[in-house]
Amino acid sequence: MQILLKLLDNSLWREFDAHQNEMIITKIGRNLFPILEFSFKGLSEHSKYRIGITMEAMSFNKLKYTGGRWESLDVVEELLKPNEVFLEKSGRELLQRGLKLEKLKLTNSKDAVHKSDQMIRVQSMRQYIPTINLYEFHPHGGFHHVGKFQFPETKFIAVTAYQSDSVKHLKVQKNKFAQGFRDGAKTSSSSPSTIPTGTKRPTSTTSSNSSPDSTLSIDVPDFLLAKKERKDAPTFTTQQENVTPTSNFYHFPMPPFQGFQQNFQHSFQGFDANFNPANFWGPQNQHYDYHNNPYAWNQWS
């Protein structure tokens, strides 16, 4: 049976993607919004699985926000490979509860990834796509790779402060933890002396995870974070050669950037006769105007 992975709340992700979503990154880490959440089909209830989460860069080039739009810079800077964080779950748990990555954080600090087991390092002003690698425990020991999944509507540009006003506005409107910011905006015109006695001031939305250069703190608060850090997941060898595609959608072989278009086209040959990778994901032009029809597929119900 094929292993299927479904992105939950995908309509919200698509709404952000239409505005070219941005994610705040800080040295001490910042939660993602929207939150990545998935449901599974096709897993063995009695098997043990390891889920690897990472971010894959969608281009070598850095980006620049100018004139109300994102453009690709001609200068190519060093591209660092993001680390991969791991979670271990039983097949039964994944089938019944799914996977919600509410504690996953993004950082631009090399040291931060050693202090938390759910911290991924990315670079500012680059576009990434969240990537889920699924590994199944082998009865004879070790894990082997059984699937790689990406959802194009989850791509985002890493920033230290929101560049687009439309993205910032959407984050405020959609994130329930931004209620304090919305309330504060209503009373911002009032001076302290005009606030009636006994009236509480709007709660600050700046959490301990905010950086001085972030314009809005609207991510998951500290009380949802893990109270204790686990030890880093042990390294292991995966058997990725000749892996049979495990899903009829969201399966990305993702070769190196050199000769990318040819390899990408080749990877889908014999995979799905009705699937056109050109409509799914391809190299972007310098203005990143590629949102005409990025969601040409069906999800299982």
ChimeraX commands (.cxc) that place a marker at each C-alpha (Angstrom):
marker #1 position 0.00,0.00,0.00 radius 0.5
marker #1 position 1.24,3.45,-0.88 radius 0.5
marker #1 position 2.21,5.82,1.89 radius 0.5
marker #1 position 0.30,9.07,1.61 radius 0.5
marker #1 position 0.94,12.30,3.47 radius 0.5
marker #1 position -1.67,15.06,3.57 radius 0.5
marker #1 position -1.08,18.68,4.56 radius 0.5
marker #1 position -3.79,19.90,6.92 radius 0.5
marker #1 position -5.15,23.44,6.75 radius 0.5
marker #1 position -3.77,23.68,3.24 radius 0.5
marker #1 position -6.23,26.45,2.31 radius 0.5
marker #1 position -4.55,28.71,4.89 radius 0.5
marker #1 position -1.12,27.84,3.50 radius 0.5
marker #1 position -2.30,28.65,-0.01 radius 0.5
marker #1 position -3.60,32.00,1.16 radius 0.5
marker #1 position -0.17,32.88,2.52 radius 0.5
marker #1 position 1.55,31.46,-0.54 radius 0.5
marker #1 position -0.48,33.78,-2.77 radius 0.5
marker #1 position 1.29,36.67,-0.98 radius 0.5
marker #1 position 4.70,34.93,-1.08 radius 0.5
marker #1 position 4.88,33.85,2.52 radius 0.5
marker #1 position 7.64,35.00,4.86 radius 0.5
marker #1 position 8.91,33.43,8.08 radius 0.5
marker #1 position 10.75,35.34,10.79 radius 0.5
marker #1 position 14.08,33.85,11.89 radius 0.5
marker #1 position 16.08,34.80,14.99 radius 0.5
marker #1 position 19.22,33.64,16.76 radius 0.5
marker #1 position 17.23,31.92,19.50 radius 0.5
marker #1 position 14.64,30.51,17.10 radius 0.5
marker #1 position 11.13,31.44,16.00 radius 0.5
marker #1 position 8.11,29.21,15.48 radius 0.5
marker #1 position 6.52,28.87,12.07 radius 0.5
marker #1 position 3.08,30.23,11.24 radius 0.5
marker #1 position 1.07,28.65,9.78 radius 0.5
marker #1 position 2.02,25.48,11.66 radius 0.5
marker #1 position 2.98,22.40,9.68 radius 0.5
marker #1 position 0.47,19.63,10.39 radius 0.5
marker #1 position -0.01,16.35,8.51 radius 0.5
marker #1 position -2.12,13.22,8.43 radius 0.5
marker #1 position -0.95,9.84,7.14 radius 0.5
marker #1 position -2.26,6.86,5.22 radius 0.5
marker #1 position -0.64,3.59,4.28 radius 0.5
marker #1 position 1.59,3.16,7.34 radius 0.5
marker #1 position 1.92,-0.10,9.24 radius 0.5
marker #1 position 0.37,0.22,12.70 radius 0.5
marker #1 position 2.97,-2.10,14.21 radius 0.5
marker #1 position 6.02,-0.41,12.65 radius 0.5
marker #1 position 8.17,2.29,14.15 radius 0.5
marker #1 position 8.94,5.38,12.08 radius 0.5
marker #1 position 11.42,8.20,12.20 radius 0.5
marker #1 position 10.33,11.51,10.71 radius 0.5
marker #1 position 13.06,13.82,9.47 radius 0.5
marker #1 position 12.16,17.49,8.97 radius 0.5
marker #1 position 14.38,19.91,7.09 radius 0.5
marker #1 position 14.19,22.91,4.77 radius 0.5
marker #1 position 15.44,22.76,1.20 radius 0.5
marker #1 position 16.55,25.93,-0.56 radius 0.5
marker #1 position 14.71,26.57,-3.81 radius 0.5
marker #1 position 17.51,28.56,-5.42 radius 0.5
marker #1 position 21.21,29.34,-5.03 radius 0.5
marker #1 position 20.49,33.06,-5.25 radius 0.5
marker #1 position 19.51,35.34,-2.41 radius 0.5
marker #1 position 16.43,37.52,-2.78 radius 0.5
marker #1 position 15.71,41.20,-2.36 radius 0.5
marker #1 position 12.38,42.88,-1.65 radius 0.5
marker #1 position 12.07,46.04,-3.72 radius 0.5
marker #1 position 9.19,47.92,-5.25 radius 0.5
marker #1 position 6.66,45.69,-3.50 radius 0.5
marker #1 position 7.99,42.45,-4.96 radius 0.5
marker #1 position 10.72,39.87,-4.48 radius 0.5
marker #1 position 13.57,39.74,-6.98 radius 0.5
marker #1 position 16.55,37.44,-7.33 radius 0.5
marker #1 position 19.99,38.94,-6.84 radius 0.5
marker #1 position 22.67,38.28,-9.43 radius 0.5
marker #1 position 25.31,37.81,-6.74 radius 0.5
marker #1 position 25.53,34.21,-5.56 radius 0.5
marker #1 position 26.52,33.80,-1.91 radius 0.5
marker #1 position 27.42,30.63,-0.04 radius 0.5
marker #1 position 24.39,28.42,0.44 radius 0.5
marker #1 position 24.41,26.49,3.72 radius 0.5
marker #1 position 22.62,23.17,3.91 radius 0.5
marker #1 position 19.98,23.23,6.67 radius 0.5
marker #1 position 20.16,20.54,9.32 radius 0.5
marker #1 position 17.53,17.83,9.72 radius 0.5
marker #1 position 15.65,17.26,12.97 radius 0.5
marker #1 position 14.07,13.94,13.90 radius 0.5
marker #1 position 11.02,12.61,15.70 radius 0.5
marker #1 position 10.18,8.96,16.35 radius 0.5
marker #1 position 6.59,7.75,16.34 radius 0.5
marker #1 position 4.74,4.47,16.00 radius 0.5
marker #1 position 2.67,3.82,12.91 radius 0.5
marker #1 position -0.45,3.60,15.05 radius 0.5
marker #1 position 0.18,7.01,16.59 radius 0.5
marker #1 position 0.81,8.67,13.23 radius 0.5
marker #1 position -2.33,7.14,11.74 radius 0.5
marker #1 position -4.53,8.13,14.66 radius 0.5
marker #1 position -3.09,11.50,15.66 radius 0.5
marker #1 position -1.10,12.64,12.67 radius 0.5
marker #1 position 1.88,14.96,13.12 radius 0.5
marker #1 position 1.77,18.59,14.28 radius 0.5
marker #1 position 5.10,20.46,14.30 radius 0.5
marker #1 position 4.07,23.26,16.64 radius 0.5
marker #1 position 7.44,23.29,18.41 radius 0.5
marker #1 position 9.54,23.47,15.27 radius 0.5
marker #1 position 11.65,26.63,15.09 radius 0.5
marker #1 position 13.75,28.47,12.53 radius 0.5
marker #1 position 17.06,30.07,13.44 radius 0.5
marker #1 position 19.96,31.80,11.70 radius 0.5
marker #1 position 22.44,30.75,14.38 radius 0.5
marker #1 position 24.85,27.84,14.06 radius 0.5
marker #1 position 24.97,27.41,17.83 radius 0.5
marker #1 position 21.20,27.33,18.33 radius 0.5
marker #1 position 20.77,23.97,16.60 radius 0.5
marker #1 position 22.88,22.34,19.32 radius 0.5
marker #1 position 20.62,23.67,22.08 radius 0.5
marker #1 position 17.32,22.28,20.83 radius 0.5
marker #1 position 16.26,19.12,19.02 radius 0.5
marker #1 position 13.60,20.99,17.01 radius 0.5
marker #1 position 15.62,23.89,15.61 radius 0.5
marker #1 position 16.45,24.23,11.89 radius 0.5
marker #1 position 19.04,26.68,10.65 radius 0.5
marker #1 position 18.26,28.69,7.52 radius 0.5
marker #1 position 19.64,31.84,5.90 radius 0.5
marker #1 position 17.88,35.17,5.65 radius 0.5
marker #1 position 16.52,36.38,2.30 radius 0.5
marker #1 position 16.37,32.90,0.80 radius 0.5
marker #1 position 13.36,30.84,-0.18 radius 0.5
marker #1 position 12.86,27.38,1.32 radius 0.5
marker #1 position 10.36,24.57,1.15 radius 0.5
marker #1 position 9.70,22.32,4.17 radius 0.5
marker #1 position 10.68,18.72,3.49 radius 0.5
marker #1 position 9.49,15.60,5.28 radius 0.5
marker #1 position 11.64,12.48,5.07 radius 0.5
marker #1 position 10.03,9.29,6.35 radius 0.5
marker #1 position 12.15,6.40,7.63 radius 0.5
marker #1 position 10.84,3.01,8.75 radius 0.5
marker #1 position 12.53,0.84,11.35 radius 0.5
marker #1 position 13.93,-2.34,9.84 radius 0.5
marker #1 position 13.41,-5.57,11.83 radius 0.5
marker #1 position 17.12,-6.37,11.47 radius 0.5
marker #1 position 18.14,-2.99,12.84 radius 0.5
marker #1 position 18.43,0.56,11.54 radius 0.5
marker #1 position 16.03,2.69,9.55 radius 0.5
marker #1 position 15.50,2.81,5.80 radius 0.5
marker #1 position 14.13,5.72,3.79 radius 0.5
marker #1 position 10.60,5.10,2.51 radius 0.5
marker #1 position 9.43,8.50,1.30 radius 0.5
marker #1 position 10.17,12.17,0.78 radius 0.5
marker #1 position 7.33,14.71,0.75 radius 0.5
marker #1 position 7.06,18.42,-0.09 radius 0.5
marker #1 position 4.06,20.71,-0.46 radius 0.5
marker #1 position 4.61,23.72,-2.73 radius 0.5
marker #1 position 2.14,25.94,-0.86 radius 0.5
marker #1 position 4.36,25.75,2.24 radius 0.5
marker #1 position 7.34,27.48,0.64 radius 0.5
marker #1 position 8.46,30.67,2.34 radius 0.5
marker #1 position 11.16,33.33,2.36 radius 0.5
marker #1 position 13.23,33.57,5.54 radius 0.5
marker #1 position 13.50,37.13,6.88 radius 0.5
marker #1 position 14.58,38.87,10.07 radius 0.5
marker #1 position 11.68,41.32,9.73 radius 0.5
marker #1 position 8.59,41.14,7.56 radius 0.5
marker #1 position 9.14,42.84,4.21 radius 0.5
marker #1 position 5.62,42.63,2.78 radius 0.5
marker #1 position 2.83,44.54,4.50 radius 0.5
marker #1 position 0.27,42.11,3.07 radius 0.5
marker #1 position 2.05,39.14,4.67 radius 0.5
marker #1 position 2.33,40.97,7.98 radius 0.5
marker #1 position -1.37,41.89,7.89 radius 0.5
marker #1 position -2.33,38.31,7.08 radius 0.5
marker #1 position -0.27,36.96,9.97 radius 0.5
marker #1 position -2.03,39.34,12.36 radius 0.5
marker #1 position -5.46,38.39,11.06 radius 0.5
marker #1 position -4.95,34.62,10.99 radius 0.5
marker #1 position -2.79,33.95,14.04 radius 0.5
marker #1 position -4.85,33.74,17.24 radius 0.5
marker #1 position -1.75,34.52,19.29 radius 0.5
marker #1 position -1.62,37.98,17.68 radius 0.5
marker #1 position -4.76,39.10,19.56 radius 0.5
marker #1 position -2.71,41.38,21.78 radius 0.5
marker #1 position -1.24,43.10,18.75 radius 0.5
marker #1 position -4.70,43.68,17.27 radius 0.5
marker #1 position -6.01,45.07,20.57 radius 0.5
marker #1 position -2.95,47.27,20.89 radius 0.5
marker #1 position -3.52,48.78,17.46 radius 0.5
marker #1 position -6.99,49.94,18.51 radius 0.5
marker #1 position -5.64,51.89,21.49 radius 0.5
marker #1 position -2.35,53.05,20.00 radius 0.5
marker #1 position -3.71,56.55,19.48 radius 0.5
marker #1 position -4.47,56.93,23.20 radius 0.5
marker #1 position -1.83,58.35,25.51 radius 0.5
marker #1 position -1.18,56.70,28.91 radius 0.5
marker #1 position -2.92,59.57,30.71 radius 0.5
marker #1 position -6.16,59.01,28.79 radius 0.5
marker #1 position -6.51,55.36,29.73 radius 0.5
marker #1 position -9.32,55.01,32.30 radius 0.5
marker #1 position -8.40,53.87,35.78 radius 0.5
marker #1 position -8.61,50.11,36.18 radius 0.5
marker #1 position -8.26,49.46,32.45 radius 0.5
marker #1 position -5.57,46.94,31.63 radius 0.5
marker #1 position -3.09,47.82,28.95 radius 0.5
marker #1 position -2.97,45.52,25.92 radius 0.5
marker #1 position -0.81,42.50,26.55 radius 0.5
marker #1 position 2.54,42.69,24.82 radius 0.5
marker #1 position 2.94,40.25,21.98 radius 0.5
marker #1 position 6.70,40.29,22.10 radius 0.5
marker #1 position 7.80,36.92,23.43 radius 0.5
marker #1 position 11.18,35.91,24.75 radius 0.5
marker #1 position 11.87,34.54,21.29 radius 0.5
marker #1 position 11.64,37.92,19.58 radius 0.5
marker #1 position 14.67,39.58,18.08 radius 0.5
marker #1 position 15.27,43.34,18.08 radius 0.5
marker #1 position 14.88,43.47,14.32 radius 0.5
marker #1 position 11.55,41.65,14.07 radius 0.5
marker #1 position 8.58,43.89,13.37 radius 0.5
marker #1 position 5.93,41.60,14.78 radius 0.5
marker #1 position 5.93,38.81,17.31 radius 0.5
marker #1 position 2.96,36.59,16.57 radius 0.5
marker #1 position 4.26,33.07,16.89 radius 0.5
marker #1 position 3.42,30.27,19.28 radius 0.5
marker #1 position 4.14,31.40,22.87 radius 0.5
marker #1 position 6.68,29.91,25.18 radius 0.5
marker #1 position 4.21,27.79,27.17 radius 0.5
marker #1 position 3.77,25.55,24.15 radius 0.5
marker #1 position 7.46,24.89,23.86 radius 0.5
marker #1 position 9.11,21.71,25.13 radius 0.5
marker #1 position 10.00,21.99,28.81 radius 0.5
marker #1 position 12.94,19.65,28.50 radius 0.5
marker #1 position 15.27,19.18,25.60 radius 0.5
marker #1 position 15.98,15.73,24.33 radius 0.5
marker #1 position 19.39,14.53,23.31 radius 0.5
marker #1 position 20.25,14.92,19.65 radius 0.5
marker #1 position 18.97,12.05,17.54 radius 0.5
marker #1 position 21.69,9.48,16.78 radius 0.5
marker #1 position 23.10,9.31,13.31 radius 0.5
marker #1 position 22.08,6.41,11.13 radius 0.5
marker #1 position 22.47,5.08,7.64 radius 0.5
marker #1 position 19.54,5.24,5.28 radius 0.5
marker #1 position 19.00,3.10,2.24 radius 0.5
marker #1 position 17.99,5.69,-0.32 radius 0.5
marker #1 position 19.18,3.96,-3.49 radius 0.5
marker #1 position 16.42,2.85,-5.84 radius 0.5
marker #1 position 13.68,3.92,-3.46 radius 0.5
marker #1 position 10.26,3.29,-4.98 radius 0.5
marker #1 position 8.02,6.38,-4.91 radius 0.5
marker #1 position 5.66,6.01,-1.97 radius 0.5
marker #1 position 3.04,8.58,-2.86 radius 0.5
marker #1 position 1.23,9.60,-5.99 radius 0.5
marker #1 position 1.67,13.21,-4.99 radius 0.5
marker #1 position 4.10,15.38,-3.00 radius 0.5
marker #1 position 7.04,13.06,-3.70 radius 0.5
marker #1 position 10.14,15.02,-4.57 radius 0.5
marker #1 position 13.38,13.23,-5.55 radius 0.5
marker #1 position 14.96,16.75,-5.60 radius 0.5
marker #1 position 18.39,16.27,-7.29 radius 0.5
marker #1 position 21.30,18.73,-6.93 radius 0.5
marker #1 position 20.92,22.14,-8.57 radius 0.5
marker #1 position 23.38,21.35,-11.39 radius 0.5
marker #1 position 21.37,20.24,-14.38 radius 0.5
marker #1 position 18.29,20.53,-12.21 radius 0.5
marker #1 position 15.62,20.81,-14.87 radius 0.5
marker #1 position 16.79,17.73,-16.77 radius 0.5
marker #1 position 17.11,15.63,-13.66 radius 0.5
marker #1 position 13.80,16.84,-12.30 radius 0.5
marker #1 position 11.99,15.88,-15.52 radius 0.5
marker #1 position 13.71,12.50,-15.57 radius 0.5
marker #1 position 12.76,11.78,-11.98 radius 0.5
marker #1 position 9.08,11.78,-12.84 radius 0.5
marker #1 position 9.28,9.57,-15.92 radius 0.5
marker #1 position 7.28,6.43,-15.37 radius 0.5
marker #1 position 5.99,7.83,-12.11 radius 0.5
marker #1 position 2.62,9.30,-13.05 radius 0.5
marker #1 position 1.58,9.60,-16.67 radius 0.5
marker #1 position -0.84,12.42,-15.88 radius 0.5
marker #1 position 1.62,14.40,-13.81 radius 0.5
marker #1 position 3.25,17.44,-15.38 radius 0.5
marker #1 position 6.17,18.70,-13.27 radius 0.5
marker #1 position 6.15,21.99,-15.15 radius 0.5
marker #1 position 2.84,22.81,-13.46 radius 0.5
marker #1 position 4.05,21.66,-10.07 radius 0.5
marker #1 position 7.40,23.26,-9.46 radius 0.5
marker #1 position 10.10,24.71,-11.65 radius 0.5
marker #1 position 12.89,27.29,-11.66 radius 0.5
marker #1 position 11.57,30.76,-10.96 radius 0.5
marker #1 position 12.15,33.87,-13.00 radius 0.5
marker #1 position 13.78,36.88,-11.42 radius 0.5
marker #1 position 10.44,38.36,-10.32 radius 0.5
marker #1 position 9.12,35.14,-8.79 radius 0.5
marker #1 position 5.82,35.50,-10.68 radius 0.5
marker #1 position 4.82,31.84,-10.59 radius 0.5
marker #1 position 1.54,31.75,-8.66 radius 0.5
marker #1 position -0.90,31.39,-11.56 radius 0.5
marker #1 position -1.90,27.79,-10.94 radius 0.5
marker #1 position 0.49,26.01,-8.55 radius 0.5
marker #1 position -2.02,23.61,-7.07 radius 0.5
marker #1 position -3.07,21.36,-9.94 radius 0.5
marker #1 position -3.68,18.11,-8.07 radius 0.5
marker #1 position -6.24,16.28,-5.97 radius 0.5
marker #1 position -5.85,15.33,-2.33 radius 0.5
marker #1 position -7.38,12.25,-0.88 radius 0.5
marker #1 position -10.49,12.92,1.16 radius 0.5
marker link #1:1,2 radius 0.2
marker link #1:2,3 radius 0.2
marker link #1:3,4 radius 0.2
marker link #1:4,5 radius 0.2
marker link #1:5,6 radius 0.2
marker link #1:6,7 radius 0.2
marker link #1:7,8 radius 0.2
marker link #1:8,9 radius 0.2
marker link #1:9,10 radius 0.2
marker link #1:10,11 radius 0.2
marker link #1:11,12 radius 0.2
marker link #1:12,13 radius 0.2
marker link #1:13,14 radius 0.2
marker link #1:14,15 radius 0.2
marker link #1:15,16 radius 0.2
marker link #1:16,17 radius 0.2
marker link #1:17,18 radius 0.2
marker link #1:18,19 radius 0.2
marker link #1:19,20 radius 0.2
marker link #1:20,21 radius 0.2
marker link #1:21,22 radius 0.2
marker link #1:22,23 radius 0.2
marker link #1:23,24 radius 0.2
marker link #1:24,25 radius 0.2
marker link #1:25,26 radius 0.2
marker link #1:26,27 radius 0.2
marker link #1:27,28 radius 0.2
marker link #1:28,29 radius 0.2
marker link #1:29,30 radius 0.2
marker link #1:30,31 radius 0.2
marker link #1:31,32 radius 0.2
marker link #1:32,33 radius 0.2
marker link #1:33,34 radius 0.2
marker link #1:34,35 radius 0.2
marker link #1:35,36 radius 0.2
marker link #1:36,37 radius 0.2
marker link #1:37,38 radius 0.2
marker link #1:38,39 radius 0.2
marker link #1:39,40 radius 0.2
marker link #1:40,41 radius 0.2
marker link #1:41,42 radius 0.2
marker link #1:42,43 radius 0.2
marker link #1:43,44 radius 0.2
marker link #1:44,45 radius 0.2
marker link #1:45,46 radius 0.2
marker link #1:46,47 radius 0.2
marker link #1:47,48 radius 0.2
marker link #1:48,49 radius 0.2
marker link #1:49,50 radius 0.2
marker link #1:50,51 radius 0.2
marker link #1:51,52 radius 0.2
marker link #1:52,53 radius 0.2
marker link #1:53,54 radius 0.2
marker link #1:54,55 radius 0.2
marker link #1:55,56 radius 0.2
marker link #1:56,57 radius 0.2
marker link #1:57,58 radius 0.2
marker link #1:58,59 radius 0.2
marker link #1:59,60 radius 0.2
marker link #1:60,61 radius 0.2
marker link #1:61,62 radius 0.2
marker link #1:62,63 radius 0.2
marker link #1:63,64 radius 0.2
marker link #1:64,65 radius 0.2
marker link #1:65,66 radius 0.2
marker link #1:66,67 radius 0.2
marker link #1:67,68 radius 0.2
marker link #1:68,69 radius 0.2
marker link #1:69,70 radius 0.2
marker link #1:70,71 radius 0.2
marker link #1:71,72 radius 0.2
marker link #1:72,73 radius 0.2
marker link #1:73,74 radius 0.2
marker link #1:74,75 radius 0.2
marker link #1:75,76 radius 0.2
marker link #1:76,77 radius 0.2
marker link #1:77,78 radius 0.2
marker link #1:78,79 radius 0.2
marker link #1:79,80 radius 0.2
marker link #1:80,81 radius 0.2
marker link #1:81,82 radius 0.2
marker link #1:82,83 radius 0.2
marker link #1:83,84 radius 0.2
marker link #1:84,85 radius 0.2
marker link #1:85,86 radius 0.2
marker link #1:86,87 radius 0.2
marker link #1:87,88 radius 0.2
marker link #1:88,89 radius 0.2
marker link #1:89,90 radius 0.2
marker link #1:90,91 radius 0.2
marker link #1:91,92 radius 0.2
marker link #1:92,93 radius 0.2
marker link #1:93,94 radius 0.2
marker link #1:94,95 radius 0.2
marker link #1:95,96 radius 0.2
marker link #1:96,97 radius 0.2
marker link #1:97,98 radius 0.2
marker link #1:98,99 radius 0.2
marker link #1:99,100 radius 0.2
marker link #1:100,101 radius 0.2
marker link #1:101,102 radius 0.2
marker link #1:102,103 radius 0.2
marker link #1:103,104 radius 0.2
marker link #1:104,105 radius 0.2
marker link #1:105,106 radius 0.2
marker link #1:106,107 radius 0.2
marker link #1:107,108 radius 0.2
marker link #1:108,109 radius 0.2
marker link #1:109,110 radius 0.2
marker link #1:110,111 radius 0.2
marker link #1:111,112 radius 0.2
marker link #1:112,113 radius 0.2
marker link #1:113,114 radius 0.2
marker link #1:114,115 radius 0.2
marker link #1:115,116 radius 0.2
marker link #1:116,117 radius 0.2
marker link #1:117,118 radius 0.2
marker link #1:118,119 radius 0.2
marker link #1:119,120 radius 0.2
marker link #1:120,121 radius 0.2
marker link #1:121,122 radius 0.2
marker link #1:122,123 radius 0.2
marker link #1:123,124 radius 0.2
marker link #1:124,125 radius 0.2
marker link #1:125,126 radius 0.2
marker link #1:126,127 radius 0.2
marker link #1:127,128 radius 0.2
marker link #1:128,129 radius 0.2
marker link #1:129,130 radius 0.2
marker link #1:130,131 radius 0.2
marker link #1:131,132 radius 0.2
marker link #1:132,133 radius 0.2
marker link #1:133,134 radius 0.2
marker link #1:134,135 radius 0.2
marker link #1:135,136 radius 0.2
marker link #1:136,137 radius 0.2
marker link #1:137,138 radius 0.2
marker link #1:138,139 radius 0.2
marker link #1:139,140 radius 0.2
marker link #1:140,141 radius 0.2
marker link #1:141,142 radius 0.2
marker link #1:142,143 radius 0.2
marker link #1:143,144 radius 0.2
marker link #1:144,145 radius 0.2
marker link #1:145,146 radius 0.2
marker link #1:146,147 radius 0.2
marker link #1:147,148 radius 0.2
marker link #1:148,149 radius 0.2
marker link #1:149,150 radius 0.2
marker link #1:150,151 radius 0.2
marker link #1:151,152 radius 0.2
marker link #1:152,153 radius 0.2
marker link #1:153,154 radius 0.2
marker link #1:154,155 radius 0.2
marker link #1:155,156 radius 0.2
marker link #1:156,157 radius 0.2
marker link #1:157,158 radius 0.2
marker link #1:158,159 radius 0.2
marker link #1:159,160 radius 0.2
marker link #1:160,161 radius 0.2
marker link #1:161,162 radius 0.2
marker link #1:162,163 radius 0.2
marker link #1:163,164 radius 0.2
marker link #1:164,165 radius 0.2
marker link #1:165,166 radius 0.2
marker link #1:166,167 radius 0.2
marker link #1:167,168 radius 0.2
marker link #1:168,169 radius 0.2
marker link #1:169,170 radius 0.2
marker link #1:170,171 radius 0.2
marker link #1:171,172 radius 0.2
marker link #1:172,173 radius 0.2
marker link #1:173,174 radius 0.2
marker link #1:174,175 radius 0.2
marker link #1:175,176 radius 0.2
marker link #1:176,177 radius 0.2
marker link #1:177,178 radius 0.2
marker link #1:178,179 radius 0.2
marker link #1:179,180 radius 0.2
marker link #1:180,181 radius 0.2
marker link #1:181,182 radius 0.2
marker link #1:182,183 radius 0.2
marker link #1:183,184 radius 0.2
marker link #1:184,185 radius 0.2
marker link #1:185,186 radius 0.2
marker link #1:186,187 radius 0.2
marker link #1:187,188 radius 0.2
marker link #1:188,189 radius 0.2
marker link #1:189,190 radius 0.2
marker link #1:190,191 radius 0.2
marker link #1:191,192 radius 0.2
marker link #1:192,193 radius 0.2
marker link #1:193,194 radius 0.2
marker link #1:194,195 radius 0.2
marker link #1:195,196 radius 0.2
marker link #1:196,197 radius 0.2
marker link #1:197,198 radius 0.2
marker link #1:198,199 radius 0.2
marker link #1:199,200 radius 0.2
marker link #1:200,201 radius 0.2
marker link #1:201,202 radius 0.2
marker link #1:202,203 radius 0.2
marker link #1:203,204 radius 0.2
marker link #1:204,205 radius 0.2
marker link #1:205,206 radius 0.2
marker link #1:206,207 radius 0.2
marker link #1:207,208 radius 0.2
marker link #1:208,209 radius 0.2
marker link #1:209,210 radius 0.2
marker link #1:210,211 radius 0.2
marker link #1:211,212 radius 0.2
marker link #1:212,213 radius 0.2
marker link #1:213,214 radius 0.2
marker link #1:214,215 radius 0.2
marker link #1:215,216 radius 0.2
marker link #1:216,217 radius 0.2
marker link #1:217,218 radius 0.2
marker link #1:218,219 radius 0.2
marker link #1:219,220 radius 0.2
marker link #1:220,221 radius 0.2
marker link #1:221,222 radius 0.2
marker link #1:222,223 radius 0.2
marker link #1:223,224 radius 0.2
marker link #1:224,225 radius 0.2
marker link #1:225,226 radius 0.2
marker link #1:226,227 radius 0.2
marker link #1:227,228 radius 0.2
marker link #1:228,229 radius 0.2
marker link #1:229,230 radius 0.2
marker link #1:230,231 radius 0.2
marker link #1:231,232 radius 0.2
marker link #1:232,233 radius 0.2
marker link #1:233,234 radius 0.2
marker link #1:234,235 radius 0.2
marker link #1:235,236 radius 0.2
marker link #1:236,237 radius 0.2
marker link #1:237,238 radius 0.2
marker link #1:238,239 radius 0.2
marker link #1:239,240 radius 0.2
marker link #1:240,241 radius 0.2
marker link #1:241,242 radius 0.2
marker link #1:242,243 radius 0.2
marker link #1:243,244 radius 0.2
marker link #1:244,245 radius 0.2
marker link #1:245,246 radius 0.2
marker link #1:246,247 radius 0.2
marker link #1:247,248 radius 0.2
marker link #1:248,249 radius 0.2
marker link #1:249,250 radius 0.2
marker link #1:250,251 radius 0.2
marker link #1:251,252 radius 0.2
marker link #1:252,253 radius 0.2
marker link #1:253,254 radius 0.2
marker link #1:254,255 radius 0.2
marker link #1:255,256 radius 0.2
marker link #1:256,257 radius 0.2
marker link #1:257,258 radius 0.2
marker link #1:258,259 radius 0.2
marker link #1:259,260 radius 0.2
marker link #1:260,261 radius 0.2
marker link #1:261,262 radius 0.2
marker link #1:262,263 radius 0.2
marker link #1:263,264 radius 0.2
marker link #1:264,265 radius 0.2
marker link #1:265,266 radius 0.2
marker link #1:266,267 radius 0.2
marker link #1:267,268 radius 0.2
marker link #1:268,269 radius 0.2
marker link #1:269,270 radius 0.2
marker link #1:270,271 radius 0.2
marker link #1:271,272 radius 0.2
marker link #1:272,273 radius 0.2
marker link #1:273,274 radius 0.2
marker link #1:274,275 radius 0.2
marker link #1:275,276 radius 0.2
marker link #1:276,277 radius 0.2
marker link #1:277,278 radius 0.2
marker link #1:278,279 radius 0.2
marker link #1:279,280 radius 0.2
marker link #1:280,281 radius 0.2
marker link #1:281,282 radius 0.2
marker link #1:282,283 radius 0.2
marker link #1:283,284 radius 0.2
marker link #1:284,285 radius 0.2
marker link #1:285,286 radius 0.2
marker link #1:286,287 radius 0.2
marker link #1:287,288 radius 0.2
marker link #1:288,289 radius 0.2
marker link #1:289,290 radius 0.2
marker link #1:290,291 radius 0.2
marker link #1:291,292 radius 0.2
marker link #1:292,293 radius 0.2
marker link #1:293,294 radius 0.2
marker link #1:294,295 radius 0.2
marker link #1:295,296 radius 0.2
marker link #1:296,297 radius 0.2
marker link #1:297,298 radius 0.2
marker link #1:298,299 radius 0.2
marker link #1:299,300 radius 0.2
marker link #1:300,301 radius 0.2
view
